[in-house]
Amino acid sequence: MDSRIEISTSVMDATNQADVIMLCTSSATPVIAKAHVKASALITSISTNAVNAHEIPPEMLLILAEHCILK
């Protein structure tokens, strides 16, 4: 395994200092929380097939958008 790869045992460990977070789930409920993500992180999602899926809590989208505008 490449030495740059780190395996995390919790969502918080995997996301709290991440610059980029790529969600690749089919979750219909959020898999990350605002408290686990730094404001400058780039968050993207490949896709999901769950009805009304929200890998990111909807209220978090406004907070992230405001951060981008203020930069």
CHARMM-style PDB file with segment names, atoms N, HN, CA, C and O in Angstrom:
ATOM      1  N   MET     1       0.836  -1.168   0.000  1.00  0.00      PROA
ATOM      2  CA  MET     1       0.000   0.000   0.000  1.00  0.00      PROA
ATOM      3  C   MET     1       0.891   1.245   0.000  1.00  0.00      PROA
ATOM      4  O   MET     1       1.940   1.271   0.644  1.00  0.00      PROA
ATOM      5  N   ASP     2       0.468   2.248  -0.713  1.00  0.00      PROA
ATOM      6  HN  ASP     2      -0.384   2.228  -1.236  1.00  0.00      PROA
ATOM      7  CA  ASP     2       1.189   3.516  -0.789  1.00  0.00      PROA
ATOM      8  C   ASP     2       1.281   4.140   0.606  1.00  0.00      PROA
ATOM      9  O   ASP     2       0.292   4.156   1.340  1.00  0.00      PROA
ATOM     10  N   SER     3       2.443   4.647   0.975  1.00  0.00      PROA
ATOM     11  HN  SER     3       3.246   4.634   0.379  1.00  0.00      PROA
ATOM     12  CA  SER     3       2.652   5.205   2.313  1.00  0.00      PROA
ATOM     13  C   SER     3       1.836   6.470   2.566  1.00  0.00      PROA
ATOM     14  O   SER     3       1.688   6.877   3.718  1.00  0.00      PROA
ATOM     15  N   ARG     4       1.304   7.099   1.522  1.00  0.00      PROA
ATOM     16  HN  ARG     4       1.424   6.769   0.586  1.00  0.00      PROA
ATOM     17  CA  ARG     4       0.480   8.302   1.693  1.00  0.00      PROA
ATOM     18  C   ARG     4      -0.963   7.967   2.073  1.00  0.00      PROA
ATOM     19  O   ARG     4      -1.728   8.857   2.446  1.00  0.00      PROA
ATOM     20  N   ILE     5      -1.332   6.709   1.980  1.00  0.00      PROA
ATOM     21  HN  ILE     5      -0.711   5.986   1.677  1.00  0.00      PROA
ATOM     22  CA  ILE     5      -2.696   6.295   2.301  1.00  0.00      PROA
ATOM     23  C   ILE     5      -2.813   6.057   3.792  1.00  0.00      PROA
ATOM     24  O   ILE     5      -1.985   5.378   4.399  1.00  0.00      PROA
ATOM     25  N   GLU     6      -3.864   6.634   4.375  1.00  0.00      PROA
ATOM     26  HN  GLU     6      -4.536   7.186   3.882  1.00  0.00      PROA
ATOM     27  CA  GLU     6      -4.145   6.425   5.794  1.00  0.00      PROA
ATOM     28  C   GLU     6      -5.543   5.829   5.921  1.00  0.00      PROA
ATOM     29  O   GLU     6      -6.480   6.291   5.268  1.00  0.00      PROA
ATOM     30  N   ILE     7      -5.681   4.823   6.744  1.00  0.00      PROA
ATOM     31  HN  ILE     7      -4.920   4.448   7.274  1.00  0.00      PROA
ATOM     32  CA  ILE     7      -6.978   4.208   6.989  1.00  0.00      PROA
ATOM     33  C   ILE     7      -7.501   4.725   8.318  1.00  0.00      PROA
ATOM     34  O   ILE     7      -6.842   4.597   9.350  1.00  0.00      PROA
ATOM     35  N   SER     8      -8.702   5.315   8.283  1.00  0.00      PROA
ATOM     36  HN  SER     8      -9.237   5.419   7.445  1.00  0.00      PROA
ATOM     37  CA  SER     8      -9.319   5.863   9.489  1.00  0.00      PROA
ATOM     38  C   SER     8     -10.336   4.872  10.033  1.00  0.00      PROA
ATOM     39  O   SER     8     -10.931   4.089   9.292  1.00  0.00      PROA
ATOM     40  N   THR     9     -10.517   4.928  11.339  1.00  0.00      PROA
ATOM     41  HN  THR     9     -10.034   5.564  11.941  1.00  0.00      PROA
ATOM     42  CA  THR     9     -11.480   4.027  11.963  1.00  0.00      PROA
ATOM     43  C   THR     9     -12.778   4.735  12.326  1.00  0.00      PROA
ATOM     44  O   THR     9     -13.709   4.102  12.824  1.00  0.00      PROA
ATOM     45  N   SER    10     -12.850   6.050  12.079  1.00  0.00      PROA
ATOM     46  HN  SER    10     -12.094   6.564  11.675  1.00  0.00      PROA
ATOM     47  CA  SER    10     -14.083   6.784  12.354  1.00  0.00      PROA
ATOM     48  C   SER    10     -14.270   7.885  11.315  1.00  0.00      PROA
ATOM     49  O   SER    10     -13.310   8.328  10.684  1.00  0.00      PROA
ATOM     50  N   VAL    11     -15.502   8.316  11.147  1.00  0.00      PROA
ATOM     51  HN  VAL    11     -16.282   7.957  11.659  1.00  0.00      PROA
ATOM     52  CA  VAL    11     -15.798   9.411  10.215  1.00  0.00      PROA
ATOM     53  C   VAL    11     -15.064  10.670  10.643  1.00  0.00      PROA
ATOM     54  O   VAL    11     -14.484  11.365   9.809  1.00  0.00      PROA
ATOM     55  N   MET    12     -15.084  10.966  11.925  1.00  0.00      PROA
ATOM     56  HN  MET    12     -15.555  10.402  12.602  1.00  0.00      PROA
ATOM     57  CA  MET    12     -14.423  12.169  12.414  1.00  0.00      PROA
ATOM     58  C   MET    12     -12.928  12.155  12.109  1.00  0.00      PROA
ATOM     59  O   MET    12     -12.385  13.166  11.663  1.00  0.00      PROA
ATOM     60  N   ASP    13     -12.266  11.046  12.337  1.00  0.00      PROA
ATOM     61  HN  ASP    13     -12.708  10.225  12.699  1.00  0.00      PROA
ATOM     62  CA  ASP    13     -10.838  10.948  12.026  1.00  0.00      PROA
ATOM     63  C   ASP    13     -10.570  11.133  10.532  1.00  0.00      PROA
ATOM     64  O   ASP    13      -9.563  11.721  10.140  1.00  0.00      PROA
ATOM     65  N   ALA    14     -11.477  10.627   9.715  1.00  0.00      PROA
ATOM     66  HN  ALA    14     -12.296  10.149  10.034  1.00  0.00      PROA
ATOM     67  CA  ALA    14     -11.282  10.698   8.258  1.00  0.00      PROA
ATOM     68  C   ALA    14     -11.563  12.084   7.693  1.00  0.00      PROA
ATOM     69  O   ALA    14     -11.015  12.441   6.650  1.00  0.00      PROA
ATOM     70  N   THR    15     -12.405  12.874   8.359  1.00  0.00      PROA
ATOM     71  HN  THR    15     -12.849  12.585   9.206  1.00  0.00      PROA
ATOM     72  CA  THR    15     -12.836  14.128   7.758  1.00  0.00      PROA
ATOM     73  C   THR    15     -12.387  15.400   8.455  1.00  0.00      PROA
ATOM     74  O   THR    15     -12.362  16.453   7.819  1.00  0.00      PROA
ATOM     75  N   ASN    16     -12.033  15.354   9.723  1.00  0.00      PROA
ATOM     76  HN  ASN    16     -12.053  14.499  10.241  1.00  0.00      PROA
ATOM     77  CA  ASN    16     -11.842  16.602  10.468  1.00  0.00      PROA
ATOM     78  C   ASN    16     -10.709  17.478   9.957  1.00  0.00      PROA
ATOM     79  O   ASN    16     -10.760  18.690  10.167  1.00  0.00      PROA
ATOM     80  N   GLN    17      -9.715  16.949   9.315  1.00  0.00      PROA
ATOM     81  HN  GLN    17      -9.674  15.964   9.145  1.00  0.00      PROA
ATOM     82  CA  GLN    17      -8.627  17.753   8.755  1.00  0.00      PROA
ATOM     83  C   GLN    17      -8.508  17.596   7.237  1.00  0.00      PROA
ATOM     84  O   GLN    17      -7.541  18.066   6.637  1.00  0.00      PROA
ATOM     85  N   ALA    18      -9.480  16.940   6.624  1.00  0.00      PROA
ATOM     86  HN  ALA    18     -10.265  16.558   7.111  1.00  0.00      PROA
ATOM     87  CA  ALA    18      -9.404  16.672   5.183  1.00  0.00      PROA
ATOM     88  C   ALA    18      -9.630  17.939   4.369  1.00  0.00      PROA
ATOM     89  O   ALA    18     -10.492  18.754   4.697  1.00  0.00      PROA
ATOM     90  N   ASP    19      -8.854  18.094   3.313  1.00  0.00      PROA
ATOM     91  HN  ASP    19      -8.154  17.431   3.047  1.00  0.00      PROA
ATOM     92  CA  ASP    19      -9.061  19.196   2.371  1.00  0.00      PROA
ATOM     93  C   ASP    19     -10.108  18.822   1.332  1.00  0.00      PROA
ATOM     94  O   ASP    19     -10.825  19.686   0.828  1.00  0.00      PROA
ATOM     95  N   VAL    20     -10.195  17.534   1.011  1.00  0.00      PROA
ATOM     96  HN  VAL    20      -9.612  16.832   1.421  1.00  0.00      PROA
ATOM     97  CA  VAL    20     -11.152  17.035   0.019  1.00  0.00      PROA
ATOM     98  C   VAL    20     -11.863  15.821   0.613  1.00  0.00      PROA
ATOM     99  O   VAL    20     -11.224  14.919   1.155  1.00  0.00      PROA
ATOM    100  N   ILE    21     -13.183  15.809   0.504  1.00  0.00      PROA
ATOM    101  HN  ILE    21     -13.702  16.542   0.063  1.00  0.00      PROA
ATOM    102  CA  ILE    21     -13.983  14.681   0.979  1.00  0.00      PROA
ATOM    103  C   ILE    21     -14.854  14.230  -0.180  1.00  0.00      PROA
ATOM    104  O   ILE    21     -15.661  15.005  -0.694  1.00  0.00      PROA
ATOM    105  N   MET    22     -14.695  12.986  -0.590  1.00  0.00      PROA
ATOM    106  HN  MET    22     -14.040  12.356  -0.172  1.00  0.00      PROA
ATOM    107  CA  MET    22     -15.503  12.437  -1.675  1.00  0.00      PROA
ATOM    108  C   MET    22     -16.424  11.376  -1.104  1.00  0.00      PROA
ATOM    109  O   MET    22     -15.970  10.358  -0.580  1.00  0.00      PROA
ATOM    110  N   LEU    23     -17.723  11.623  -1.210  1.00  0.00      PROA
ATOM    111  HN  LEU    23     -18.092  12.450  -1.635  1.00  0.00      PROA
ATOM    112  CA  LEU    23     -18.720  10.688  -0.703  1.00  0.00      PROA
ATOM    113  C   LEU    23     -19.125   9.742  -1.824  1.00  0.00      PROA
ATOM    114  O   LEU    23     -19.472  10.181  -2.920  1.00  0.00      PROA
ATOM    115  N   CYS    24     -19.082   8.481  -1.553  1.00  0.00      PROA
ATOM    116  HN  CYS    24     -18.801   8.125  -0.662  1.00  0.00      PROA
ATOM    117  CA  CYS    24     -19.400   7.442  -2.538  1.00  0.00      PROA
ATOM    118  C   CYS    24     -20.320   6.417  -1.886  1.00  0.00      PROA
ATOM    119  O   CYS    24     -19.959   5.248  -1.754  1.00  0.00      PROA
ATOM    120  N   THR    25     -21.498   6.853  -1.481  1.00  0.00      PROA
ATOM    121  HN  THR    25     -21.791   7.803  -1.589  1.00  0.00      PROA
ATOM    122  CA  THR    25     -22.405   5.962  -0.777  1.00  0.00      PROA
ATOM    123  C   THR    25     -23.769   5.940  -1.459  1.00  0.00      PROA
ATOM    124  O   THR    25     -24.018   6.686  -2.406  1.00  0.00      PROA
ATOM    125  N   SER    26     -24.619   5.100  -0.979  1.00  0.00      PROA
ATOM    126  HN  SER    26     -24.417   4.493  -0.210  1.00  0.00      PROA
ATOM    127  CA  SER    26     -26.024   5.130  -1.392  1.00  0.00      PROA
ATOM    128  C   SER    26     -26.881   5.423  -0.167  1.00  0.00      PROA
ATOM    129  O   SER    26     -28.015   4.956  -0.065  1.00  0.00      PROA
ATOM    130  N   SER    27     -26.332   6.194   0.752  1.00  0.00      PROA
ATOM    131  HN  SER    27     -25.410   6.574   0.669  1.00  0.00      PROA
ATOM    132  CA  SER    27     -27.014   6.510   1.998  1.00  0.00      PROA
ATOM    133  C   SER    27     -28.157   7.498   1.773  1.00  0.00      PROA
ATOM    134  O   SER    27     -28.020   8.465   1.024  1.00  0.00      PROA
ATOM    135  N   ALA    28     -29.261   7.243   2.420  1.00  0.00      PROA
ATOM    136  HN  ALA    28     -29.372   6.457   3.028  1.00  0.00      PROA
ATOM    137  CA  ALA    28     -30.391   8.171   2.383  1.00  0.00      PROA
ATOM    138  C   ALA    28     -30.349   9.122   3.572  1.00  0.00      PROA
ATOM    139  O   ALA    28     -31.219   9.982   3.711  1.00  0.00      PROA
ATOM    140  N   THR    29     -29.349   8.973   4.423  1.00  0.00      PROA
ATOM    141  HN  THR    29     -28.643   8.274   4.309  1.00  0.00      PROA
ATOM    142  CA  THR    29     -29.176   9.857   5.572  1.00  0.00      PROA
ATOM    143  C   THR    29     -27.749  10.396   5.564  1.00  0.00      PROA
ATOM    144  O   THR    29     -26.861   9.773   4.983  1.00  0.00      PROA
ATOM    145  N   PRO    30     -27.513  11.545   6.200  1.00  0.00      PROA
ATOM    146  CA  PRO    30     -26.174  12.125   6.214  1.00  0.00      PROA
ATOM    147  C   PRO    30     -25.124  11.162   6.778  1.00  0.00      PROA
ATOM    148  O   PRO    30     -25.374  10.434   7.739  1.00  0.00      PROA
ATOM    149  N   VAL    31     -23.956  11.181   6.159  1.00  0.00      PROA
ATOM    150  HN  VAL    31     -23.753  11.772   5.379  1.00  0.00      PROA
ATOM    151  CA  VAL    31     -22.843  10.340   6.626  1.00  0.00      PROA
ATOM    152  C   VAL    31     -21.731  11.176   7.249  1.00  0.00      PROA
ATOM    153  O   VAL    31     -20.810  10.637   7.865  1.00  0.00      PROA
ATOM    154  N   ILE    32     -21.821  12.492   7.086  1.00  0.00      PROA
ATOM    155  HN  ILE    32     -22.569  12.930   6.586  1.00  0.00      PROA
ATOM    156  CA  ILE    32     -20.870  13.387   7.743  1.00  0.00      PROA
ATOM    157  C   ILE    32     -21.667  14.481   8.446  1.00  0.00      PROA
ATOM    158  O   ILE    32     -22.823  14.738   8.111  1.00  0.00      PROA
ATOM    159  N   ALA    33     -21.034  15.117   9.421  1.00  0.00      PROA
ATOM    160  HN  ALA    33     -20.095  14.908   9.693  1.00  0.00      PROA
ATOM    161  CA  ALA    33     -21.669  16.202  10.167  1.00  0.00      PROA
ATOM    162  C   ALA    33     -20.805  17.446  10.060  1.00  0.00      PROA
ATOM    163  O   ALA    33     -19.593  17.361   9.861  1.00  0.00      PROA
ATOM    164  N   LYS    34     -21.444  18.604  10.195  1.00  0.00      PROA
ATOM    165  HN  LYS    34     -22.429  18.673  10.356  1.00  0.00      PROA
ATOM    166  CA  LYS    34     -20.734  19.872  10.122  1.00  0.00      PROA
ATOM    167  C   LYS    34     -19.563  19.912  11.103  1.00  0.00      PROA
ATOM    168  O   LYS    34     -18.501  20.445  10.783  1.00  0.00      PROA
ATOM    169  N   ALA    35     -19.753  19.362  12.270  1.00  0.00      PROA
ATOM    170  HN  ALA    35     -20.616  18.929  12.530  1.00  0.00      PROA
ATOM    171  CA  ALA    35     -18.703  19.364  13.292  1.00  0.00      PROA
ATOM    172  C   ALA    35     -17.479  18.558  12.889  1.00  0.00      PROA
ATOM    173  O   ALA    35     -16.412  18.737  13.476  1.00  0.00      PROA
ATOM    174  N   HSD    36     -17.602  17.685  11.913  1.00  0.00      PROA
ATOM    175  HN  HSD    36     -18.469  17.539  11.437  1.00  0.00      PROA
ATOM    176  CA  HSD    36     -16.501  16.817  11.492  1.00  0.00      PROA
ATOM    177  C   HSD    36     -15.760  17.331  10.269  1.00  0.00      PROA
ATOM    178  O   HSD    36     -14.829  16.681   9.794  1.00  0.00      PROA
ATOM    179  N   VAL    37     -16.159  18.494   9.749  1.00  0.00      PROA
ATOM    180  HN  VAL    37     -16.916  19.022  10.135  1.00  0.00      PROA
ATOM    181  CA  VAL    37     -15.599  18.985   8.489  1.00  0.00      PROA
ATOM    182  C   VAL    37     -15.096  20.405   8.673  1.00  0.00      PROA
ATOM    183  O   VAL    37     -15.802  21.251   9.222  1.00  0.00      PROA
ATOM    184  N   LYS    38     -13.869  20.673   8.214  1.00  0.00      PROA
ATOM    185  HN  LYS    38     -13.296  19.986   7.768  1.00  0.00      PROA
ATOM    186  CA  LYS    38     -13.390  22.047   8.296  1.00  0.00      PROA
ATOM    187  C   LYS    38     -14.070  22.878   7.199  1.00  0.00      PROA
ATOM    188  O   LYS    38     -14.425  22.359   6.140  1.00  0.00      PROA
ATOM    189  N   ALA    39     -14.241  24.155   7.469  1.00  0.00      PROA
ATOM    190  HN  ALA    39     -13.953  24.576   8.329  1.00  0.00      PROA
ATOM    191  CA  ALA    39     -15.025  25.026   6.592  1.00  0.00      PROA
ATOM    192  C   ALA    39     -14.469  25.113   5.170  1.00  0.00      PROA
ATOM    193  O   ALA    39     -15.231  25.336   4.230  1.00  0.00      PROA
ATOM    194  N   SER    40     -13.185  24.947   4.999  1.00  0.00      PROA
ATOM    195  HN  SER    40     -12.566  24.766   5.763  1.00  0.00      PROA
ATOM    196  CA  SER    40     -12.586  25.095   3.665  1.00  0.00      PROA
ATOM    197  C   SER    40     -12.549  23.802   2.851  1.00  0.00      PROA
ATOM    198  O   SER    40     -12.031  23.794   1.734  1.00  0.00      PROA
ATOM    199  N   ALA    41     -13.088  22.717   3.390  1.00  0.00      PROA
ATOM    200  HN  ALA    41     -13.508  22.723   4.297  1.00  0.00      PROA
ATOM    201  CA  ALA    41     -13.034  21.428   2.685  1.00  0.00      PROA
ATOM    202  C   ALA    41     -13.888  21.444   1.417  1.00  0.00      PROA
ATOM    203  O   ALA    41     -14.971  22.027   1.386  1.00  0.00      PROA
ATOM    204  N   LEU    42     -13.379  20.797   0.383  1.00  0.00      PROA
ATOM    205  HN  LEU    42     -12.499  20.323   0.408  1.00  0.00      PROA
ATOM    206  CA  LEU    42     -14.144  20.562  -0.837  1.00  0.00      PROA
ATOM    207  C   LEU    42     -14.861  19.235  -0.648  1.00  0.00      PROA
ATOM    208  O   LEU    42     -14.223  18.214  -0.389  1.00  0.00      PROA
ATOM    209  N   ILE    43     -16.183  19.243  -0.776  1.00  0.00      PROA
ATOM    210  HN  ILE    43     -16.701  20.072  -0.987  1.00  0.00      PROA
ATOM    211  CA  ILE    43     -16.973  18.032  -0.584  1.00  0.00      PROA
ATOM    212  C   ILE    43     -17.698  17.727  -1.876  1.00  0.00      PROA
ATOM    213  O   ILE    43     -18.362  18.592  -2.445  1.00  0.00      PROA
ATOM    214  N   THR    44     -17.570  16.499  -2.335  1.00  0.00      PROA
ATOM    215  HN  THR    44     -17.030  15.796  -1.872  1.00  0.00      PROA
ATOM    216  CA  THR    44     -18.238  16.091  -3.560  1.00  0.00      PROA
ATOM    217  C   THR    44     -18.867  14.716  -3.362  1.00  0.00      PROA
ATOM    218  O   THR    44     -18.485  13.958  -2.470  1.00  0.00      PROA
ATOM    219  N   SER    45     -19.830  14.421  -4.209  1.00  0.00      PROA
ATOM    220  HN  SER    45     -20.140  15.036  -4.933  1.00  0.00      PROA
ATOM    221  CA  SER    45     -20.522  13.140  -4.117  1.00  0.00      PROA
ATOM    222  C   SER    45     -20.635  12.554  -5.515  1.00  0.00      PROA
ATOM    223  O   SER    45     -21.021  13.254  -6.451  1.00  0.00      PROA
ATOM    224  N   ILE    46     -20.304  11.285  -5.664  1.00  0.00      PROA
ATOM    225  HN  ILE    46     -19.991  10.716  -4.904  1.00  0.00      PROA
ATOM    226  CA  ILE    46     -20.414  10.637  -6.966  1.00  0.00      PROA
ATOM    227  C   ILE    46     -21.871  10.465  -7.346  1.00  0.00      PROA
ATOM    228  O   ILE    46     -22.278  10.854  -8.441  1.00  0.00      PROA
ATOM    229  N   SER    47     -22.650   9.892  -6.464  1.00  0.00      PROA
ATOM    230  HN  SER    47     -22.319   9.576  -5.575  1.00  0.00      PROA
ATOM    231  CA  SER    47     -24.062   9.662  -6.763  1.00  0.00      PROA
ATOM    232  C   SER    47     -24.651   8.755  -5.703  1.00  0.00      PROA
ATOM    233  O   SER    47     -23.942   8.116  -4.926  1.00  0.00      PROA
ATOM    234  N   THR    48     -25.947   8.723  -5.699  1.00  0.00      PROA
ATOM    235  HN  THR    48     -26.523   9.242  -6.330  1.00  0.00      PROA
ATOM    236  CA  THR    48     -26.651   7.776  -4.850  1.00  0.00      PROA
ATOM    237  C   THR    48     -27.973   7.453  -5.505  1.00  0.00      PROA
ATOM    238  O   THR    48     -28.522   8.265  -6.250  1.00  0.00      PROA
ATOM    239  N   ASN    49     -28.474   6.291  -5.234  1.00  0.00      PROA
ATOM    240  HN  ASN    49     -28.029   5.631  -4.629  1.00  0.00      PROA
ATOM    241  CA  ASN    49     -29.746   5.898  -5.824  1.00  0.00      PROA
ATOM    242  C   ASN    49     -30.860   5.834  -4.781  1.00  0.00      PROA
ATOM    243  O   ASN    49     -31.957   5.361  -5.078  1.00  0.00      PROA
ATOM    244  N   ALA    50     -30.588   6.302  -3.569  1.00  0.00      PROA
ATOM    245  HN  ALA    50     -29.696   6.686  -3.329  1.00  0.00      PROA
ATOM    246  CA  ALA    50     -31.603   6.284  -2.514  1.00  0.00      PROA
ATOM    247  C   ALA    50     -32.585   7.435  -2.720  1.00  0.00      PROA
ATOM    248  O   ALA    50     -32.186   8.535  -3.104  1.00  0.00      PROA
ATOM    249  N   VAL    51     -33.845   7.186  -2.469  1.00  0.00      PROA
ATOM    250  HN  VAL    51     -34.169   6.293  -2.158  1.00  0.00      PROA
ATOM    251  CA  VAL    51     -34.872   8.212  -2.605  1.00  0.00      PROA
ATOM    252  C   VAL    51     -34.618   9.323  -1.591  1.00  0.00      PROA
ATOM    253  O   VAL    51     -34.384   9.058  -0.412  1.00  0.00      PROA
ATOM    254  N   ASN    52     -34.668  10.576  -2.065  1.00  0.00      PROA
ATOM    255  HN  ASN    52     -34.858  10.791  -3.023  1.00  0.00      PROA
ATOM    256  CA  ASN    52     -34.440  11.757  -1.213  1.00  0.00      PROA
ATOM    257  C   ASN    52     -33.126  11.682  -0.442  1.00  0.00      PROA
ATOM    258  O   ASN    52     -33.059  12.082   0.721  1.00  0.00      PROA
ATOM    259  N   ALA    53     -32.111  11.182  -1.074  1.00  0.00      PROA
ATOM    260  HN  ALA    53     -32.165  10.857  -2.018  1.00  0.00      PROA
ATOM    261  CA  ALA    53     -30.820  10.991  -0.409  1.00  0.00      PROA
ATOM    262  C   ALA    53     -30.186  12.322  -0.029  1.00  0.00      PROA
ATOM    263  O   ALA    53     -30.298  13.310  -0.755  1.00  0.00      PROA
ATOM    264  N   HSD    54     -29.525  12.331   1.108  1.00  0.00      PROA
ATOM    265  HN  HSD    54     -29.434  11.529   1.698  1.00  0.00      PROA
ATOM    266  CA  HSD    54     -28.794  13.499   1.597  1.00  0.00      PROA
ATOM    267  C   HSD    54     -27.560  13.005   2.327  1.00  0.00      PROA
ATOM    268  O   HSD    54     -27.602  12.811   3.542  1.00  0.00      PROA
ATOM    269  N   GLU    55     -26.473  12.801   1.620  1.00  0.00      PROA
ATOM    270  HN  GLU    55     -26.439  12.959   0.633  1.00  0.00      PROA
ATOM    271  CA  GLU    55     -25.234  12.394   2.280  1.00  0.00      PROA
ATOM    272  C   GLU    55     -24.710  13.519   3.168  1.00  0.00      PROA
ATOM    273  O   GLU    55     -24.022  13.277   4.159  1.00  0.00      PROA
ATOM    274  N   ILE    56     -25.050  14.759   2.794  1.00  0.00      PROA
ATOM    275  HN  ILE    56     -25.609  14.955   1.988  1.00  0.00      PROA
ATOM    276  CA  ILE    56     -24.697  15.935   3.578  1.00  0.00      PROA
ATOM    277  C   ILE    56     -25.999  16.507   4.118  1.00  0.00      PROA
ATOM    278  O   ILE    56     -26.962  16.629   3.361  1.00  0.00      PROA
ATOM    279  N   PRO    57     -26.064  16.863   5.398  1.00  0.00      PROA
ATOM    280  CA  PRO    57     -27.293  17.462   5.913  1.00  0.00      PROA
ATOM    281  C   PRO    57     -27.641  18.715   5.089  1.00  0.00      PROA
ATOM    282  O   PRO    57     -26.769  19.557   4.877  1.00  0.00      PROA
ATOM    283  N   PRO    58     -28.866  18.858   4.628  1.00  0.00      PROA
ATOM    284  CA  PRO    58     -29.230  20.007   3.774  1.00  0.00      PROA
ATOM    285  C   PRO    58     -28.853  21.361   4.367  1.00  0.00      PROA
ATOM    286  O   PRO    58     -28.453  22.257   3.624  1.00  0.00      PROA
ATOM    287  N   GLU    59     -28.966  21.537   5.681  1.00  0.00      PROA
ATOM    288  HN  GLU    59     -29.291  20.809   6.285  1.00  0.00      PROA
ATOM    289  CA  GLU    59     -28.615  22.827   6.289  1.00  0.00      PROA
ATOM    290  C   GLU    59     -27.121  23.128   6.173  1.00  0.00      PROA
ATOM    291  O   GLU    59     -26.718  24.287   6.268  1.00  0.00      PROA
ATOM    292  N   MET    60     -26.309  22.117   5.972  1.00  0.00      PROA
ATOM    293  HN  MET    60     -26.637  21.175   5.895  1.00  0.00      PROA
ATOM    294  CA  MET    60     -24.867  22.299   5.822  1.00  0.00      PROA
ATOM    295  C   MET    60     -24.528  22.926   4.467  1.00  0.00      PROA
ATOM    296  O   MET    60     -23.499  23.591   4.344  1.00  0.00      PROA
ATOM    297  N   LEU    61     -25.353  22.731   3.468  1.00  0.00      PROA
ATOM    298  HN  LEU    61     -26.189  22.190   3.568  1.00  0.00      PROA
ATOM    299  CA  LEU    61     -25.080  23.267   2.136  1.00  0.00      PROA
ATOM    300  C   LEU    61     -25.013  24.787   2.153  1.00  0.00      PROA
ATOM    301  O   LEU    61     -24.128  25.365   1.522  1.00  0.00      PROA
ATOM    302  N   LEU    62     -25.919  25.445   2.854  1.00  0.00      PROA
ATOM    303  HN  LEU    62     -26.638  24.976   3.367  1.00  0.00      PROA
ATOM    304  CA  LEU    62     -25.909  26.906   2.940  1.00  0.00      PROA
ATOM    305  C   LEU    62     -24.651  27.393   3.638  1.00  0.00      PROA
ATOM    306  O   LEU    62     -24.037  28.365   3.197  1.00  0.00      PROA
ATOM    307  N   ILE    63     -24.265  26.742   4.703  1.00  0.00      PROA
ATOM    308  HN  ILE    63     -24.764  25.952   5.061  1.00  0.00      PROA
ATOM    309  CA  ILE    63     -23.049  27.136   5.435  1.00  0.00      PROA
ATOM    310  C   ILE    63     -21.827  27.007   4.527  1.00  0.00      PROA
ATOM    311  O   ILE    63     -20.979  27.899   4.498  1.00  0.00      PROA
ATOM    312  N   LEU    64     -21.735  25.915   3.797  1.00  0.00      PROA
ATOM    313  HN  LEU    64     -22.424  25.190   3.820  1.00  0.00      PROA
ATOM    314  CA  LEU    64     -20.598  25.712   2.894  1.00  0.00      PROA
ATOM    315  C   LEU    64     -20.612  26.730   1.768  1.00  0.00      PROA
ATOM    316  O   LEU    64     -19.558  27.241   1.393  1.00  0.00      PROA
ATOM    317  N   ALA    65     -21.785  27.036   1.219  1.00  0.00      PROA
ATOM    318  HN  ALA    65     -22.642  26.621   1.525  1.00  0.00      PROA
ATOM    319  CA  ALA    65     -21.898  28.008   0.140  1.00  0.00      PROA
ATOM    320  C   ALA    65     -21.476  29.400   0.626  1.00  0.00      PROA
ATOM    321  O   ALA    65     -20.767  30.113  -0.085  1.00  0.00      PROA
ATOM    322  N   GLU    66     -21.901  29.784   1.819  1.00  0.00      PROA
ATOM    323  HN  GLU    66     -22.476  29.205   2.396  1.00  0.00      PROA
ATOM    324  CA  GLU    66     -21.518  31.077   2.369  1.00  0.00      PROA
ATOM    325  C   GLU    66     -20.013  31.168   2.539  1.00  0.00      PROA
ATOM    326  O   GLU    66     -19.433  32.226   2.296  1.00  0.00      PROA
ATOM    327  N   HSD    67     -19.375  30.099   2.946  1.00  0.00      PROA
ATOM    328  HN  HSD    67     -19.847  29.239   3.143  1.00  0.00      PROA
ATOM    329  CA  HSD    67     -17.920  30.100   3.112  1.00  0.00      PROA
ATOM    330  C   HSD    67     -17.235  30.348   1.770  1.00  0.00      PROA
ATOM    331  O   HSD    67     -16.270  31.109   1.692  1.00  0.00      PROA
ATOM    332  N   CYS    68     -17.732  29.710   0.720  1.00  0.00      PROA
ATOM    333  HN  CYS    68     -18.516  29.092   0.783  1.00  0.00      PROA
ATOM    334  CA  CYS    68     -17.144  29.880  -0.616  1.00  0.00      PROA
ATOM    335  C   CYS    68     -17.299  31.307  -1.110  1.00  0.00      PROA
ATOM    336  O   CYS    68     -16.382  31.847  -1.729  1.00  0.00      PROA
ATOM    337  N   ILE    69     -18.436  31.927  -0.850  1.00  0.00      PROA
ATOM    338  HN  ILE    69     -19.181  31.488  -0.347  1.00  0.00      PROA
ATOM    339  CA  ILE    69     -18.690  33.289  -1.296  1.00  0.00      PROA
ATOM    340  C   ILE    69     -17.794  34.275  -0.549  1.00  0.00      PROA
ATOM    341  O   ILE    69     -17.331  35.251  -1.138  1.00  0.00      PROA
ATOM    342  N   LEU    70     -17.548  34.037   0.714  1.00  0.00      PROA
ATOM    343  HN  LEU    70     -17.924  33.244   1.192  1.00  0.00      PROA
ATOM    344  CA  LEU    70     -16.759  34.945   1.528  1.00  0.00      PROA
ATOM    345  C   LEU    70     -15.273  34.868   1.236  1.00  0.00      PROA
ATOM    346  O   LEU    70     -14.538  35.778   1.618  1.00  0.00      PROA
ATOM    347  N   LYS    71     -14.807  33.839   0.587  1.00  0.00      PROA
ATOM    348  HN  LYS    71     -15.404  33.100   0.276  1.00  0.00      PROA
ATOM    349  CA  LYS    71     -13.377  33.677   0.308  1.00  0.00      PROA
ATOM    350  C   LYS    71     -12.859  34.714  -0.614  1.00  0.00      PROA
ATOM    351  OT1 LYS    71     -11.673  34.711  -0.944  1.00  0.00      PROA
TER     352      LYS     71
END
